[in-house]
Amino acid sequence: MVMLEDAGLQPRLFAGTVPDPTTDSLGAGLTVLREHAADSLIGFGGGSPVDTAKALGLLGVQGGRMRGYKAPHMNLGPALPVIAVPTTAGSGSEATQFTIITDSATDEKMLCSGPAFLPVAAVVDFELTLSMPSRLTAGTGVDALTQAVEAYVSRKANPLSDGLALNAIRTIGHYLRRVYAYGGDSEAREAMMLAVTQAGIAFSNASVALVHGMSRPIGAHFHVAHGLSNAMLFPAVTAFSVPAAESRYADCARALGVAADGDGDALAAGRFVEALRDLCEDLEVPTPRAHGIDKDEWFRLSPLMAEQALASGSPAKTPLCPPWTRSRTSTRRSTAEGRRVRNGDGHNSQIRARIRDETHD
């Protein structure tokens, strides 16, 4: 604040952000923004403060309710400019055109997307992450790895996102365990910060997929941190998706350093799934049950969580997705390209079964 004042600016502090921001939490921020007649916002902190700033930037100009801006609506603006200053290495929100806000009335974690949410600038300084505790380091690190992998295997993957995603996977594979063991490792922190930003740019251009689509409802209904809910799902969902994009997951394995260039795709992809399981074990990622989630409540909410996952649009980007998420034409095209798509009226039963049976251990 002092630096901004010394520069001749008139900043106003809003410190009312909450983890996993909600529509209710935005109200106080919107009041401060309007009282101050702010012409821009600085989102300082982890993914939640940055996402809050993005949402306030849009609401401050356009008004209305956040529900009106959720996917599949594409938000083009106008919005107040946002400068993002991340203090965690995980969300990548400083480089994406997305914000995640939970509807306080329904507990739906809403994905809101479009250029209106893309910060005009990001100040990426790894020294701001040196004090991150190990649990937060693990959760945000696996979140970044999930973003990079899902961007690479996404149906919207492209040459720009591919290069960034593979480089992020390579860097995270080399440094995540190291920074988890010793948070004061400046070299590892710097490398992770760069990888997270690369992963953010990658998935902002290629989208995320089934892991993120499923993790948002889990986070909303059971109050699990976003990175942690991703980590809980990552190995199981990857194992489910591998048959539809074996060569792409094999590339991820080689980038992660768990398969050699000469290894066949099937072997490499299998090693990738095992490597994810080993990584989550080394980082002490709990199962939903170990985290304290009640099994009966998990099963009761599974249909609703599946519906909310599908509504976000993310599952439709995954290599192997329920037929309900895609048109008959695009399904035929994917089959012609050699990607296996399951037939049947499936609806959301595959996602529901994946949530219910493969993750609540």
LINGISUL-V500166 format. One record per residue. N is the residue number from 1. RES is the residue in three letters. SS is DSSP state (A for helix, B for strand, O for the rest). PSI is psi in degrees with one decimal (* if undefined). OMEGA is omega in degrees with one decimal (NA if undefined). Layout:
N/RES/SS/PSI/OMEGA, N/RES/SS/PSI/OMEGA
This chain:
1/MET/O/-43.3/-178.8, 2/VAL/A/-41.1/179.7, 3/MET/A/-39.7/179.0, 4/LEU/A/-40.3/179.0, 5/GLU/A/-39.8/178.5, 6/ASP/A/-24.8/178.8, 7/ALA/O/3.9/177.3, 8/GLY/O/10.2/179.6, 9/LEU/O/167.9/179.9, 10/GLN/O/78.6/-176.9, 11/PRO/O/156.6/173.8, 12/ARG/O/130.2/-176.9, 13/LEU/O/130.9/168.1, 14/PHE/O/113.2/-175.8, 15/ALA/O/23.0/-175.7, 16/GLY/O/19.1/177.6, 17/THR/O/154.2/-179.6, 18/VAL/O/155.7/174.2, 19/PRO/O/136.5/-176.5, 20/ASP/O/75.0/-172.2, 21/PRO/O/146.7/-177.2, 22/THR/B/165.9/176.5, 23/THR/A/-34.6/177.5, 24/ASP/A/-40.3/-177.0, 25/SER/A/-21.9/-179.8, 26/LEU/A/-24.5/-175.1, 27/GLY/A/-48.1/-178.9, 28/ALA/A/-38.7/179.1, 29/GLY/A/-38.0/179.5, 30/LEU/A/-36.2/177.0, 31/THR/A/-46.1/179.1, 32/VAL/A/-43.4/-178.6, 33/LEU/A/-44.4/-177.3, 34/ARG/A/-38.4/178.2, 35/GLU/A/-36.1/-177.4, 36/HIS/A/-9.6/-175.6, 37/ALA/O/46.6/-175.8, 38/ALA/O/142.4/177.3, 39/ASP/O/-0.4/177.4, 40/SER/B/169.0/179.3, 41/LEU/B/149.4/171.4, 42/ILE/B/118.3/176.0, 43/GLY/B/108.1/-175.7, 44/PHE/B/116.7/179.4, 45/GLY/B/-154.5/178.3, 46/GLY/O/-161.9/-176.8, 47/GLY/A/-33.2/-176.7, 48/SER/A/-49.1/176.1, 49/PRO/A/-37.1/179.3, 50/VAL/A/-44.3/177.1, 51/ASP/A/-37.1/177.8, 52/THR/A/-45.7/179.7, 53/ALA/A/-41.2/179.3, 54/LYS/A/-46.1/-179.1, 55/ALA/A/-43.2/-179.8, 56/LEU/A/-34.2/178.5, 57/GLY/A/-39.0/178.9, 58/LEU/A/-49.3/-178.1, 59/LEU/A/-32.6/-179.0, 60/GLY/A/-24.6/179.4, 61/VAL/A/-44.6/-171.8, 62/GLN/A/-21.2/-177.7, 63/GLY/O/-161.9/-179.5, 64/GLY/O/-165.9/-179.1, 65/ARG/O/147.3/-174.9, 66/MET/A/-30.4/179.8, 67/ARG/A/-29.5/-179.8, 68/GLY/A/-9.4/-177.3, 69/TYR/A/6.6/-175.6, 70/LYS/O/161.4/178.0, 71/ALA/O/141.2/15.4, 72/PRO/O/8.6/-180.0, 73/HIS/O/134.0/178.0, 74/MET/B/118.6/-174.0, 75/ASN/O/110.7/-176.8, 76/LEU/O/-11.4/-178.5, 77/GLY/O/-175.6/6.9, 78/PRO/O/162.8/177.5, 79/ALA/O/157.2/175.3, 80/LEU/O/144.4/178.1, 81/PRO/B/141.0/-179.8, 82/VAL/B/132.5/171.2, 83/ILE/B/123.8/-176.7, 84/ALA/B/133.8/176.6, 85/VAL/B/89.4/-175.6, 86/PRO/B/141.7/176.9, 87/THR/O/6.9/173.0, 88/THR/O/156.9/178.4, 89/ALA/O/86.3/-176.8, 90/GLY/O/-53.1/-169.9, 91/SER/O/-35.0/-175.5, 92/GLY/O/7.9/-174.8, 93/SER/A/-24.1/-179.9, 94/GLU/A/-15.0/-175.1, 95/ALA/A/16.0/-174.4, 96/THR/O/161.3/176.1, 97/GLN/O/39.8/179.9, 98/PHE/B/152.7/166.0, 99/THR/B/148.5/-177.8, 100/ILE/B/118.4/-179.1, 101/ILE/B/132.0/178.9, 102/THR/B/130.9/175.6, 103/ASP/B/114.7/-176.3, 104/SER/O/-26.4/-177.1, 105/ALA/O/-30.2/-173.3, 106/THR/O/-7.3/-175.3, 107/ASP/O/22.0/175.3, 108/GLU/B/127.3/176.9, 109/LYS/B/106.3/-170.2, 110/MET/B/127.2/171.9, 111/LEU/B/122.2/178.2, 112/CYS/B/130.1/-171.4, 113/SER/B/162.8/176.4, 114/GLY/O/160.5/-179.0, 115/PRO/A/-22.2/179.4, 116/ALA/A/-22.8/-177.3, 117/PHE/A/2.8/-179.2, 118/LEU/O/120.2/178.8, 119/PRO/O/147.8/178.1, 120/VAL/O/-20.4/178.4, 121/ALA/B/155.7/176.0, 122/ALA/B/133.0/175.2, 123/VAL/O/104.8/-173.4, 124/VAL/O/102.4/-175.3, 125/ASP/O/110.6/-174.9, 126/PHE/A/-23.5/-178.5, 127/GLU/A/-22.3/177.2, 128/LEU/A/-12.6/-178.1, 129/THR/A/-2.5/-173.1, 130/LEU/O/-25.2/-178.0, 131/SER/O/4.9/-179.6, 132/MET/O/130.7/175.3, 133/PRO/O/161.1/-174.1, 134/SER/A/-37.9/-179.4, 135/ARG/A/-42.4/177.9, 136/LEU/A/-38.3/177.1, 137/THR/A/-44.5/-179.3, 138/ALA/A/-49.0/-176.2, 139/GLY/A/-45.7/-179.1, 140/THR/A/-33.1/178.7, 141/GLY/A/-43.6/177.3, 142/VAL/A/-33.9/175.6, 143/ASP/A/-46.5/179.8, 144/ALA/A/-39.9/177.9, 145/LEU/A/-41.1/177.9, 146/THR/A/-43.6/179.2, 147/GLN/A/-44.5/-177.8, 148/ALA/A/-44.8/-179.2, 149/VAL/A/-44.9/-179.0, 150/GLU/A/-33.6/175.5, 151/ALA/A/-38.2/-177.1, 152/TYR/A/-35.3/-178.3, 153/VAL/A/-2.3/-178.8, 154/SER/O/149.8/174.1, 155/ARG/O/-13.8/178.3, 156/LYS/O/11.3/179.7, 157/ALA/O/148.5/-178.2, 158/ASN/O/169.1/-176.1, 159/PRO/A/-36.7/178.6, 160/LEU/A/-50.8/-178.0, 161/SER/A/-33.5/-178.1, 162/ASP/A/-48.9/-177.8, 163/GLY/A/-43.6/178.9, 164/LEU/A/-42.2/-177.7, 165/ALA/A/-47.7/-178.4, 166/LEU/A/-38.6/178.3, 167/ASN/A/-38.7/177.1, 168/ALA/A/-43.2/178.4, 169/ILE/A/-44.7/-179.2, 170/ARG/A/-45.9/-177.5, 171/THR/A/-44.9/-179.6, 172/ILE/A/-40.2/177.9, 173/GLY/A/-33.3/-178.0, 174/HIS/A/-34.6/-168.0, 175/TYR/A/-17.1/-171.1, 176/LEU/A/-48.1/179.1, 177/ARG/A/-37.9/-177.8, 178/ARG/A/-44.9/-178.5, 179/VAL/A/-26.3/175.4, 180/TYR/A/-38.8/-179.1, 181/ALA/A/-34.6/-178.7, 182/TYR/O/100.5/-174.7, 183/GLY/O/-17.2/-178.8, 184/GLY/O/5.7/-179.8, 185/ASP/O/100.1/-174.2, 186/SER/A/-40.4/-179.3, 187/GLU/A/-43.9/-179.5, 188/ALA/A/-39.7/178.6, 189/ARG/A/-43.1/-179.7, 190/GLU/A/-43.7/180.0, 191/ALA/A/-42.0/179.3, 192/MET/A/-38.9/-179.2, 193/MET/A/-41.6/178.7, 194/LEU/A/-42.6/-178.6, 195/ALA/A/-39.0/179.9, 196/VAL/A/-43.4/178.8, 197/THR/A/-39.4/176.6, 198/GLN/A/-42.7/177.9, 199/ALA/A/-38.1/178.7, 200/GLY/A/-44.8/178.1, 201/ILE/A/-39.3/-179.0, 202/ALA/A/-51.3/-175.3, 203/PHE/A/-19.5/173.4, 204/SER/A/-25.1/179.4, 205/ASN/A/-12.9/-176.9, 206/ALA/A/-10.8/-179.2, 207/SER/O/161.5/168.4, 208/VAL/O/-174.2/-171.8, 209/ALA/O/-136.7/-167.9, 210/LEU/A/-38.1/-179.4, 211/VAL/A/-51.3/-179.1, 212/HIS/A/-38.9/178.5, 213/GLY/A/-38.5/-179.7, 214/MET/A/-32.5/-173.5, 215/SER/A/-28.8/-178.6, 216/ARG/A/-48.9/177.5, 217/PRO/A/-36.7/177.9, 218/ILE/A/-45.3/178.6, 219/GLY/A/-39.3/-177.2, 220/ALA/A/-45.7/-174.0, 221/HIS/A/-28.5/-176.4, 222/PHE/A/7.6/174.7, 223/HIS/O/49.7/176.8, 224/VAL/O/134.1/178.3, 225/ALA/O/143.4/-173.3, 226/HIS/A/-48.3/-179.3, 227/GLY/A/-38.5/-179.7, 228/LEU/A/-41.4/179.5, 229/SER/A/-34.8/173.2, 230/ASN/A/-46.8/-177.2, 231/ALA/A/-36.5/178.6, 232/MET/A/-34.5/-174.1, 233/LEU/A/-25.1/-166.6, 234/PHE/A/-53.5/-177.4, 235/PRO/A/-43.2/-176.9, 236/ALA/A/-43.4/-179.2, 237/VAL/A/-36.5/177.4, 238/THR/A/-43.9/177.8, 239/ALA/A/-37.2/178.0, 240/PHE/A/-38.5/-172.0, 241/SER/A/-21.9/-172.8, 242/VAL/A/-45.2/-175.7, 243/PRO/A/-23.5/-177.1, 244/ALA/A/-12.8/-178.2, 245/ALA/O/52.1/-172.8, 246/GLU/A/-43.7/-176.8, 247/SER/A/-34.5/179.2, 248/ARG/A/-42.9/177.3, 249/TYR/A/-31.2/175.5, 250/ALA/A/-40.1/175.5, 251/ASP/A/-40.6/177.8, 252/CYS/A/-39.8/178.9, 253/ALA/A/-42.9/-180.0, 254/ARG/A/-39.8/177.8, 255/ALA/A/-38.0/-179.7, 256/LEU/A/-18.7/178.4, 257/GLY/O/19.9/-178.6, 258/VAL/O/3.3/176.5, 259/ALA/O/148.7/180.0, 260/ALA/O/162.5/179.6, 261/ASP/O/-32.6/-177.4, 262/GLY/O/-7.6/179.4, 263/ASP/O/140.1/175.8, 264/GLY/O/159.8/-176.6, 265/ASP/A/-41.2/-178.3, 266/ALA/A/-44.8/178.9, 267/LEU/A/-45.8/-178.2, 268/ALA/A/-44.0/-179.5, 269/ALA/A/-39.3/176.8, 270/GLY/A/-39.5/178.5, 271/ARG/A/-30.7/179.1, 272/PHE/A/-45.0/178.6, 273/VAL/A/-44.6/178.7, 274/GLU/A/-38.6/179.5, 275/ALA/A/-38.1/177.3, 276/LEU/A/-40.5/178.1, 277/ARG/A/-42.9/179.6, 278/ASP/A/-41.2/-179.9, 279/LEU/A/-46.3/179.9, 280/CYS/A/-34.0/176.5, 281/GLU/A/-43.6/-179.8, 282/ASP/A/-32.6/-179.9, 283/LEU/O/6.1/176.3, 284/GLU/O/43.6/174.8, 285/VAL/O/121.7/-177.7, 286/PRO/O/157.4/168.5, 287/THR/O/163.5/176.0, 288/PRO/O/-40.9/180.0, 289/ARG/O/-45.4/-179.8, 290/ALA/O/-26.1/178.9, 291/HIS/O/-8.4/176.9, 292/GLY/O/10.9/179.0, 293/ILE/O/127.8/-178.6, 294/ASP/O/129.3/-175.4, 295/LYS/A/-42.9/-179.1, 296/ASP/A/-40.1/178.9, 297/GLU/A/-37.3/176.2, 298/TRP/A/-48.2/-179.7, 299/PHE/A/-37.6/-179.0, 300/ARG/A/-37.5/-176.5, 301/LEU/A/-6.8/-175.8, 302/SER/A/-45.3/178.3, 303/PRO/A/-42.8/179.4, 304/LEU/A/-42.5/179.8, 305/MET/A/-37.4/178.0, 306/ALA/A/-42.4/178.8, 307/GLU/A/-41.7/-180.0, 308/GLN/A/-35.5/176.5, 309/ALA/A/-47.1/180.0, 310/LEU/A/-38.9/-177.1, 311/ALA/A/-26.3/-179.2, 312/SER/O/-21.3/-178.7, 313/GLY/O/-16.1/-176.8, 314/SER/A/-42.2/-179.4, 315/PRO/A/-27.7/-179.8, 316/ALA/A/-14.7/-179.9, 317/LYS/A/-9.1/-175.7, 318/THR/O/151.3/-177.6, 319/PRO/O/-39.7/179.4, 320/LEU/O/102.7/-174.7, 321/CYS/O/155.8/177.6, 322/PRO/O/141.8/-177.2, 323/PRO/A/-23.5/179.6, 324/TRP/A/-25.6/-173.9, 325/THR/A/-6.4/-174.4, 326/ARG/O/152.9/178.1, 327/SER/O/160.6/179.6, 328/ARG/A/-36.4/-179.5, 329/THR/A/-48.1/-177.8, 330/SER/A/-29.3/176.8, 331/THR/A/-42.5/177.9, 332/ARG/A/-39.9/-178.6, 333/ARG/A/-42.8/-179.4, 334/SER/A/-38.0/178.5, 335/THR/A/-40.4/179.0, 336/ALA/A/-29.8/179.5, 337/GLU/O/-0.8/176.8, 338/GLY/O/10.5/177.7, 339/ARG/O/131.8/-176.5, 340/ARG/O/123.1/176.4, 341/VAL/O/127.8/-177.2, 342/ARG/O/141.8/-179.7, 343/ASN/O/175.9/179.4, 344/GLY/O/170.6/-175.2, 345/ASP/O/-2.5/173.7, 346/GLY/O/-45.1/-176.4, 347/HIS/O/-123.2/179.1, 348/ASN/O/16.9/-174.2, 349/SER/A/-32.0/-179.6, 350/GLN/A/-44.0/177.4, 351/ILE/A/-43.2/-179.2, 352/ARG/A/-44.1/179.6, 353/ALA/A/-37.3/-179.4, 354/ARG/A/-42.1/177.0, 355/ILE/A/-45.0/-170.6, 356/ARG/A/-47.1/-165.8, 357/ASP/A/-29.1/-170.1, 358/GLU/O/-8.4/-176.2, 359/THR/O/-30.7/-178.3, 360/HIS/O/85.2/-176.2, 361/ASP/O/*/NA
